[in-house]
Amino acid sequence: MWFKNLKIFRLAPNWAPSINDIEAALEKMAFAPGSSQEMQTLGWVPPADNTGLVYSQNGQIMLALRADKKLLPSTVVNQVARARAADMEEQQGYKPGRKQMKEIKERVTEELLPRAFSVYRDTRVWIDTRNNWLVIDAAASAKSDEVLGMLAKAFDPFPVTPLYTEMSPAGAMTTWLMDDDIPGPFTVDQDTELRSTSESRAAVRYVRHSLDADEVRRHIQTGKQCTRLALTWADRVSFVLTDALDLKRVAPLDVLKEGPDAATADADAFDTDFALMSGELAKLFNDLVDALGGEKAV
């Protein structure tokens, strides 16, 4: 159940509602299937079996936001709209104008939506009230924005800010590679991306490939910066750090995989996994912020 792609935010230390208050606030926006005319529906769901909308353990909280979206490809809408436009042209003797075409597409969309398939996805949220972290398991900013928007509606105000460090991730990663040295309990792995800062945006990527220090330096000296770098923390967790300070492809290593055996109840396994993940990642965040020169006041 480890989060795979981390969007990391700072939560103000004065935000301290009770678990019951959080549950009550989320209940007002609990997930419910949308109407046949709604393209997307958002709502909170239990993050694990046999839990309420809030899962809590020793100051660590997990939430889950469900997005139910109708699948209505634009190619289907355009195909039906073109057929309607052809019929209209035959009746009125001239092609529909831009305004008419827009109205046709809107009517077609309304007609097709009730028959469209829908798929849902759950985005998990981890709130560390002890260390004031808010972490969203999302690869795309649009998904994390959905979560932040729903939290802002549930809690007014919801005091959260992006994480800022004294050194930019791109500048720090470039320096680490240039000096062939990285501070703290981190080691460099075999994936990296170097991208030009010029208009060309030329990029060099190493995938499962050992980095040649001299070759990497030559790329940096020609004006490239490191925008993605695979790292391992304390021989316990591997991840890819990006220039946006996102952590991608997060994975516990063998030393942490000796979790509960198959006979352990699902609920107990979830408790154990969440405790392990929250404890390890909180330490990783602290070491990463230190490696990036400390947290920047905003």
RONU-755848 format. One line per field, with one value per residue (C-alpha): residue in three letters; x, y, z. Coordinates in Angstrom, 3 decimals. Last residue first. Layout:
res ALA|...
x X|...
y Y|...
z Z|...
//
This chain:
res VAL|ALA|LYS|GLU|GLY|GLY|LEU|ALA|ASP|VAL|LEU|ASP|ASN|PHE|LEU|LYS|ALA|LEU|GLU|GLY|SER|MET|LEU|ALA|PHE|ASP|THR|ASP|PHE|ALA|ASP|ALA|ASP|ALA|THR|ALA|ALA|ASP|PRO|GLY|GLU|LYS|LEU|VAL|ASP|LEU|PRO|ALA|VAL|ARG|LYS|LEU|ASP|LEU|ALA|ASP|THR|LEU|VAL|PHE|SER|VAL|ARG|ASP|ALA|TRP|THR|LEU|ALA|LEU|ARG|THR|CYS|GLN|LYS|GLY|THR|GLN|ILE|HIS|ARG|ARG|VAL|GLU|ASP|ALA|ASP|LEU|SER|HIS|ARG|VAL|TYR|ARG|VAL|ALA|ALA|ARG|SER|GLU|SER|THR|SER|ARG|LEU|GLU|THR|ASP|GLN|ASP|VAL|THR|PHE|PRO|GLY|PRO|ILE|ASP|ASP|ASP|MET|LEU|TRP|THR|THR|MET|ALA|GLY|ALA|PRO|SER|MET|GLU|THR|TYR|LEU|PRO|THR|VAL|PRO|PHE|PRO|ASP|PHE|ALA|LYS|ALA|LEU|MET|GLY|LEU|VAL|GLU|ASP|SER|LYS|ALA|SER|ALA|ALA|ALA|ASP|ILE|VAL|LEU|TRP|ASN|ASN|ARG|THR|ASP|ILE|TRP|VAL|ARG|THR|ASP|ARG|TYR|VAL|SER|PHE|ALA|ARG|PRO|LEU|LEU|GLU|GLU|THR|VAL|ARG|GLU|LYS|ILE|GLU|LYS|MET|GLN|LYS|ARG|GLY|PRO|LYS|TYR|GLY|GLN|GLN|GLU|GLU|MET|ASP|ALA|ALA|ARG|ALA|ARG|ALA|VAL|GLN|ASN|VAL|VAL|THR|SER|PRO|LEU|LEU|LYS|LYS|ASP|ALA|ARG|LEU|ALA|LEU|MET|ILE|GLN|GLY|ASN|GLN|SER|TYR|VAL|LEU|GLY|THR|ASN|ASP|ALA|PRO|PRO|VAL|TRP|GLY|LEU|THR|GLN|MET|GLU|GLN|SER|SER|GLY|PRO|ALA|PHE|ALA|MET|LYS|GLU|LEU|ALA|ALA|GLU|ILE|ASP|ASN|ILE|SER|PRO|ALA|TRP|ASN|PRO|ALA|LEU|ARG|PHE|ILE|LYS|LEU|ASN|LYS|PHE|TRP|MET
x 7.811|10.688|12.930|13.487|17.030|19.923|18.577|20.332|18.575|15.199|16.027|17.009|13.748|11.689|13.372|12.598|8.908|9.016|10.170|7.603|4.663|5.464|6.032|2.923|0.867|2.158|1.514|-2.021|-2.845|-1.497|-3.557|-6.710|-5.932|-5.484|-2.032|-1.844|0.002|2.908|3.257|6.171|9.677|9.695|11.601|15.126|14.203|13.723|10.626|9.571|8.853|8.532|8.231|9.129|8.148|10.444|9.522|13.033|12.291|13.559|13.219|12.766|14.376|13.752|15.802|19.492|19.659|17.818|18.260|18.227|17.110|17.606|15.295|15.777|19.586|20.703|22.292|24.391|27.327|29.255|26.448|26.728|30.493|30.055|27.751|30.357|33.084|30.948|29.840|26.424|25.466|22.457|19.040|17.710|20.031|18.334|19.802|17.610|17.549|15.289|16.088|15.180|18.186|18.165|19.228|17.937|19.752|17.681|18.715|18.298|21.093|21.092|22.740|23.215|21.621|22.316|23.305|25.118|25.666|29.040|30.168|30.901|29.065|26.449|25.688|25.779|23.227|20.984|21.160|20.419|17.495|16.083|16.302|18.420|16.876|13.890|10.189|7.367|4.049|1.590|-1.319|-3.528|-7.070|-9.244|-12.013|-11.978|-14.197|-14.050|-10.274|-9.943|-11.878|-9.643|-6.485|-7.595|-8.525|-5.231|-3.394|-5.084|-4.317|-0.675|-0.162|1.696|-0.549|-0.216|-0.793|1.358|0.541|3.354|3.131|5.646|3.293|0.083|1.297|-1.558|-1.535|-3.872|-4.930|-6.367|-9.072|-9.967|-13.325|-14.456|-17.681|-19.137|-21.235|-24.918|-26.251|-23.574|-24.596|-27.598|-25.989|-22.823|-24.841|-26.669|-23.382|-21.858|-24.834|-24.689|-21.000|-21.714|-24.457|-22.092|-19.399|-21.783|-23.903|-23.351|-25.890|-29.161|-31.284|-32.373|-29.320|-26.984|-28.872|-28.469|-24.732|-24.431|-26.093|-23.613|-20.735|-22.022|-22.162|-18.543|-17.396|-18.961|-17.419|-13.982|-14.267|-14.307|-17.036|-15.742|-17.634|-15.506|-15.854|-13.216|-12.756|-10.788|-9.091|-7.946|-5.111|-4.127|-0.981|-1.027|-0.712|-3.031|-6.037|-8.163|-10.761|-13.763|-14.747|-12.903|-13.845|-11.904|-9.370|-9.271|-13.031|-14.489|-14.502|-16.251|-15.797|-18.157|-17.227|-19.126|-22.456|-25.538|-26.460|-26.373|-23.412|-22.769|-22.176|-18.820|-18.819|-18.796|-20.666|-19.049|-15.659|-16.380|-17.848|-14.871|-12.438|-14.333|-14.401|-10.650|-10.132|-9.047|-5.371|-4.254|-1.934|1.114|0.520|0.663|3.590|3.112|4.609|3.284|4.443|4.199|4.154|2.411|3.029|0.000
y 31.701|30.294|27.917|24.460|23.221|23.195|20.577|17.731|18.859|18.747|15.242|14.056|15.343|13.875|10.455|10.421|11.121|8.506|5.764|6.346|6.910|3.822|1.508|2.621|2.345|-1.136|-2.364|-1.006|-2.318|-5.761|-5.763|-4.944|-7.631|-10.282|-11.821|-15.340|-14.165|-12.891|-9.339|-7.331|-8.394|-5.885|-3.206|-4.633|-5.654|-2.092|0.063|1.686|5.265|5.486|9.288|11.878|15.417|18.355|20.040|19.312|15.635|13.061|9.404|6.895|4.031|3.324|1.403|1.490|4.745|6.607|5.434|7.911|8.181|11.687|13.804|17.412|17.571|20.719|21.121|24.077|22.606|22.168|19.950|17.626|17.420|16.701|13.759|12.284|12.632|11.012|8.070|7.138|3.485|2.803|1.609|4.506|7.444|10.354|13.275|16.256|19.177|21.956|23.838|27.160|26.901|25.358|22.005|18.881|16.106|13.098|10.354|6.651|4.419|5.083|7.833|7.225|9.078|8.979|12.641|14.765|13.805|13.733|13.312|17.047|17.666|15.042|16.512|20.046|19.172|17.539|20.651|23.079|21.000|20.522|24.272|24.994|26.801|24.449|25.086|22.647|23.799|25.383|24.151|26.071|24.760|27.718|26.824|23.049|20.898|23.160|23.571|19.803|19.332|21.792|20.246|16.793|17.968|19.877|16.642|14.967|17.827|17.853|14.395|11.479|11.360|9.896|13.094|13.988|16.562|16.917|18.641|16.459|15.094|15.692|13.567|13.694|11.036|11.340|8.613|9.242|6.767|6.164|5.630|4.586|5.435|4.130|6.528|5.866|8.715|11.013|10.463|12.802|15.629|15.358|15.462|18.572|20.327|19.289|20.698|23.968|24.382|23.605|26.258|28.886|28.037|28.195|25.358|24.679|25.973|24.815|24.715|21.068|19.563|21.588|20.425|16.777|17.319|19.047|16.099|13.708|15.973|16.048|12.239|11.964|14.838|13.315|9.915|11.419|13.459|10.223|9.960|8.069|9.353|10.078|8.941|10.584|9.127|10.923|8.813|9.807|8.621|10.104|9.709|11.023|7.592|5.845|7.376|6.280|8.887|8.232|5.373|2.092|-1.539|-1.749|0.996|4.631|5.032|7.283|11.038|12.556|13.727|13.263|13.760|14.208|14.738|14.240|10.736|11.919|11.322|8.343|9.443|10.121|11.791|15.582|16.383|13.318|14.953|17.665|15.186|12.839|15.714|16.890|13.362|13.013|16.208|19.395|20.418|22.936|25.140|23.274|24.574|21.769|21.667|19.910|16.902|15.389|11.792|9.105|5.479|5.569|2.297|0.000
z 2.799|4.832|2.916|4.333|4.586|2.140|-0.257|1.569|4.775|3.014|1.792|5.267|6.766|3.950|4.343|8.071|7.394|4.631|6.975|9.721|7.397|5.321|8.284|10.160|6.970|6.237|9.775|9.983|6.499|7.412|10.610|8.645|6.066|8.749|8.944|7.532|4.428|6.469|7.717|6.303|5.436|2.636|4.535|4.136|0.618|-0.584|-0.236|-3.511|-4.579|-8.350|-8.196|-5.563|-6.498|-5.760|-9.061|-10.399|-9.929|-7.416|-8.419|-5.600|-3.697|-0.012|2.564|1.643|3.633|0.849|-2.718|-5.576|-9.195|-10.553|-12.668|-13.855|-13.893|-15.659|-19.075|-20.109|-22.033|-18.766|-17.462|-20.455|-20.036|-16.331|-17.117|-19.450|-16.819|-14.102|-16.258|-14.948|-14.883|-17.091|-16.006|-18.070|-18.722|-20.405|-22.338|-23.123|-25.548|-24.279|-27.518|-25.899|-23.600|-20.118|-21.558|-19.869|-18.018|-17.001|-14.600|-13.928|-12.599|-8.869|-6.821|-3.108|-0.227|3.524|3.757|1.201|-2.449|-4.173|-7.763|-7.739|-11.018|-10.189|-6.778|-8.189|-10.878|-8.280|-6.098|-8.917|-10.197|-6.679|-5.989|-2.950|0.042|0.026|-0.607|0.159|-1.267|1.166|3.274|5.691|5.030|5.963|5.749|5.891|3.649|0.599|0.924|1.272|-1.983|-3.830|-2.419|-3.587|-7.077|-7.311|-6.460|-9.420|-11.811|-10.672|-12.147|-10.539|-7.488|-4.002|-2.048|0.964|3.632|6.143|9.523|11.387|14.039|12.087|9.179|6.678|3.965|0.983|-1.413|-4.861|-5.848|-9.458|-11.101|-14.538|-16.351|-19.579|-21.624|-22.288|-20.122|-21.633|-25.277|-25.432|-23.471|-25.577|-28.790|-27.608|-26.757|-30.076|-31.984|-30.035|-30.868|-34.523|-34.552|-33.155|-35.706|-38.626|-39.972|-43.669|-46.150|-47.739|-44.593|-44.723|-46.407|-44.203|-41.106|-42.109|-42.699|-39.317|-37.592|-39.227|-38.234|-34.641|-34.478|-35.606|-33.395|-30.264|-31.016|-31.692|-28.482|-26.514|-23.857|-20.847|-17.812|-14.761|-11.149|-8.969|-5.487|-2.780|-0.116|3.375|5.604|8.938|11.042|14.615|16.146|13.687|11.953|9.004|8.123|5.863|8.122|8.198|7.543|4.293|3.669|2.516|3.108|0.365|-0.178|-3.194|-6.765|-9.723|-13.368|-16.642|-14.911|-17.099|-15.917|-12.333|-10.090|-7.856|-4.247|-2.627|0.764|0.613|3.830|5.379|4.890|7.463|9.964|9.663|10.145|13.232|14.652|14.066|16.018|14.275|14.552|11.955|14.045|12.756|9.220|6.659|4.253|0.944|-0.853|-4.086|-3.936|-6.573|-5.419|-2.022|-0.235|0.000
//
